[in-house]
Amino acid sequence: MEIIKAEQYPEFEEFVSRHSQGGFTQSPRWRLVKNNWGWEGIVSRAPDGSVKGACGVLVQQIPALHTSFLYAPRGPVCDPHDTETLRDLKEGADALAGRYHAHTFKWDPDVLASDEGFLSAMRELGFSRLAGPTGFETIQCRFNYRLYLQGRSEEELFMNLTQKTRYNVRLARKKGVVIRVVEKEELPALMDDFMRIMRTTGERDGFSTRPKEYFERMLDALGENVRLYMAFYEGQPISGAITTNYAGKTCYVYGASDNVYRNVMPNYLIQWEMIRWAIETGCTVYDFQGVSGVLDEEDHLYGLYRFKRGFNGQLDELAGEFDYVYHPAVKAMVDKAIEARSAAVKLKNKLTEKKD
């Protein structure tokens, strides 16, 4: 086990970007996006010195309570059934916990909930598991809708879409919807349009949106592994999406659509164009990311699932989060502080609504 230095980041990146368990949030470049956190990289080496496992760890320091929280988003990156490597990486997290006085270490790998071998390994290592029914109880969504490409051609995948989804993709084209990948020189102007549409989406669907600076950092840090797609109708931007392409996976991470011209179906065409990027780059999967695990047509989130299901993929239930708690009393104190802060924010929002 080794906690790497900055000059070893390229070796870490090379391993993660080529591994089947790799993902963009495990890239060392993710630290540039989450710039209000610290970042450390752990590797496990084979006898010949090559990397056989890696884990990028975000460090959230809490000075007021003299502690910190360690989080490996979609880590670790290794064979999930290699218990020796899992133990190595856990020992690396233990070393970081001592260095940063951490109360908890959390990771949430891209492993299916049905993987009993991995779940058993986590229990043996002393982790506790969080896996709520909707999938939104965790930091990363636990139910992901995915289209496995399986080496199929663009034509084969298009014909695999449901009839209604194929119709809507064709309708968008017929109506003159244009999808463009935003080039670097266009970003300053079109990012403002994306943020306007994102705020509209948040207000319509009831979620808070990230600041413009976050998306700018993401597009800058991930470089050629990320794109901002925009949909235009009669020259007007009406929809947008930020999508990553990393470690053989294309992931639809953020999306926004305006309240106008929804009848020309831009969201269907923009998804298809992003799927085409996955095909062109030889990816194994296009990940639509999170949906609710409650597949009830009366549920308010069912429409999101219905939309993604039209692309005829499959719903994957992931194992969830695994926590190793070093200091239970400190964790309890931190949890109470977070609850109090959340309650204060909710009260402030209610008072603001009444005032308006």
N, C-alpha and C positions, 0 to 999 in steps of 0.2 A: 504493500500500500504506500502511496505517495501523495502528498499535497503539493500540487505543482506550483511552479513559479511562472511569472508572466512570459518568459522566453519559451515556455513549453506550451503556450496556448495553441500554436499552430498544430502541434502533434495531437492535442486534445480535440481540436476542431476536425482534423482529418479522420480520427476514429469515430467521433459522434456522427459526422455527416455521411459516413458510409455504412453505419451499423443499422440493422433492421429495426432496432429499438430506438434509434436516434430520432430527435425532433428539434425544431428550431429553438425551443425554450431551454434546451440543454447546450446550445452553442455558447462559447465564451462571449460572443458578440451580444448575447441577451443582456449582459451586465450593463451595456451602453443604453439599452432601452429602460431597464429598471435602475436608473442612475441614483435613486434615493435608497438603494440597498447596496450592501457590499457583495462581493462574489468570490468564491473559492472553487477550485477544481480538484477533485480527487480521482486518482487512477489506481487500478489494480494491474500489476504486470505479471506476465508469464515468465517462466525461468529464463527465456532468451531476451527478456527486457521489453518485449512488445506489449502494447496495451491490450488487455483482455476485458476491461470494464472501466467505466467512467461515470462520474456523477458531478454535475455542476450545481453548486449550492449557493442560493441567495441568503444573505445575512441581514436580518432586520434588527438593528440594535435599539434597545429601549433604555436610554441612559437614566431616566427617572427611577427605574426599578432595578438598575444595575444588572440587566440581563439581556438576552437576545433570543431571536427565533430563527431557526435554520429551516430552509425550504428548498427542496430539489424538484422544480416543476417538471413533471413527466420523466423524472429520474427513478431508478438508475438506468444507464445504458449498458446492458450486458445480456448474456443469456439468462433469462429469468429463472432458469432451473439450475444454474451453476451456483450452488450454495457457498462454495469456497470464495468465489468472487463477490457475491452478495455480502458475505461476512467481512471481507476486506474493505469494501466500500462503507459498510456500517462502522467499522473501526476508524475509518477516516472521518466520518461524521462525529464520532465520539471525540476524536482529537480536536476537531473544530469547536465542539461544544465546550471543551475545557478552555480553549483559547478565548472564546467569546462569551463565556459564562451563560451558555444557552440553557433555556428551560425545556425546549422541545425541538426535535428534529422531525420533519415531515417530508415524505416523498409520495408521489402518486403516479406510478408507472403505467405505461400503455399495455396493460395486461388484462385479459378478460376475467370477469368475475367467476367464470367456470373453471379457472385454472387452480385446481386444488393443490397441486404441487407447490406453486408459488405461495398460496395462502398459508400452507403448512410451514414453509420456510420463514415467512414473516412472523408467525407465532413463535417459532423456535428462536428467532432473533430478539423476541421481546416486544414486538410492535403491537399496538392496538389498531383496530380497523374502523374507519368511518365510511358507511355506504348507505346513504339515505334513499328512500323510494323514488323521489322525483329526479335525483341526480344533480340538483342545483344546491344541495346542502354543502357541497365540497367546493374548493377553490376552482378546480377545473371540472367542467361538466362530466358526469359519469356515464351518460348515455350519448354515444356519438353515432350519427348516421353516416355510413360510408359506402362509396362505390368502389368495389375492387375491380381494377381494370383488366387483369388477367391476360395481358398481351393482346387484347382485342383492338381492332381498328376503330377509327373514328366513325365509320359507317355502321359497324356492328354495334357500337355503344349507343349511337343515335337511335338505331332501330330498337334497341333494348329499352329506351325510355317508354313510359306509359303513353298511350295514344293522346291523352289530353296534354301532357307535357310537350310531346313532339309538336302538337298543334300550336301551343303557345310560343314555342321557340320560332316556329315558322311565321306565326302571326307578327311577332316583334320585327322580324326581318322584313316582312311584307309592308308593315307600317312605316318602315324607314328608321327604326331604332339602330343607332350606331354604337358599338362597343369599342372603346379605345384603352390601351395601356398608357397611362400618363407618364410621359418622359420627364426626366429630371428638371429640364428647363421650364416645364409647364407647371411643376408642383406648386410654386408660390401662389399662382392664381387659382388653380383647380382645387387645391387643398381647402381654400375658403369655401368653395362650392360644396365639397365633400362634408365639411363641418356643418354647414347650413342644413344639408340633407340629413346628416347624422342627428343633429339636435331635433329636427322634425320627427325623425323616427323614434327617438327617445321619448318625446312628449306623447306621441301617438300610442306607443307600446308600453309606456310606464317604466322605463329604466334610465338610470343616469349614464351620461356619456363621458368618455375620457377627454382630456383637454387636447387641443390641437398639437401642442408640443410633444405629446406622447406618440401620436401617429407619425409626426415628423422624425422623431428619434428612431422609431421602428423602421421606417422606410430608408433612413440613412444607414443605420447599423447593419441591417440584413442585406443591403445592397442588391445584388442580382438574384438573391433568394426570396425576394418579396416584390409584389407589384400592387399598385393602386389601379384598379379598373374603374372606368366611368362609362355610364350609358347616357347617350344624348338623343334627344328627340326634337327635331326642327331646330337644331343647334343649341338646345337648352339642356344642361346637365340635370338628369332626373333620378339617377341611381348610382351607387358606387359600392366598391368592395375592396378590402385589403386581403390579399391571399399570399401565403408562403409556399415555397417549393424547396424542400430540404429533406435529405436522407430518404429519397424515393417516395416522398409523400407530398401531395399538394393539399394545403389546408385553408379552407375559407374561414378566416379569423374574425373579420368585422364586415358588416354590411349595413347599408342605409338606402332608403328609398323615399322619394318625395310623395306628397299626398296627391299631386297632380299627375295625369297621364299614366296612371297605374293600369289603365285599360289597354295600353299598348304592350304590356307584358315585358318590361325591361329586365325584371329580376330573373326570368327564365333564360333569356338570351345571355345575360352576363354570367350566369352559372355555367351555361354550356361553353362559353368562351374560356372560362377558367378550367373546365374539364379538358378542353382541347390543349391547354398549356401542359396539363398533367400527361396527356397522351404524347405530345411532342417531345417531352423531356424524359420519357421512359419511366414515369412513376408507376408504382404498383397499386396506389390507392388515391382516390380523391376523397378527402374527409370534409363533409359538410359541417362537422363539429356538432355542438350540443343540441339535443332535443330533450323534452321531458320524458321521464320514464313512465308517466301516467298516460297510457294510450286510451283515453276516454274522450270520445268526440265532444263531450260537454265541457271538457277541461279548456281553460282559456289559452293554453299553449298548444293545443292539438293542431291548430292551423299551420304552425311551423313544421310539425312532423309531416302533415299532409303534403305540404309544398315539397319538402325534401324527398319524400317517398316517391314522388312522381318521377324521380331520376332512377328508380328501380335498383337501389343498392340494398344494404342491410343494416339493421340496428344492432350495434355492439354495446353490450353492457360491460363497462370496465370495473375493475376490482374496487376502486375508490382510493381513499387516503390511508396512509399508514403512519402512525405517530409513535416515536420513541420519546417518552417523557423522562427527563433527567431529574427535574425538581418539581414534583407535583404541587407543592404549596405555592411556589412562585408562579407556575402555570395558572393555578386557580386565581391568584391575584391579578395576573395579566388579563385573564378572561373576564373578570369582574370589571376591570378598567375599560375593556373594549365594549362590554354591554352598557356601561354607564355612558360612554361616549356616543354609542349608537342611539341610546334613548334621548340624549340631549339634542342630537342632530334631528331626530324625528319630531321632537317637540318644537324645535326652531322652525322646521318646515311647515308644521301645522299652524304655528302663529303667523308665519309669512303668508300662508294661504288665506287665513282669516282676514289679515290686513288688506290683501289684494281684493 
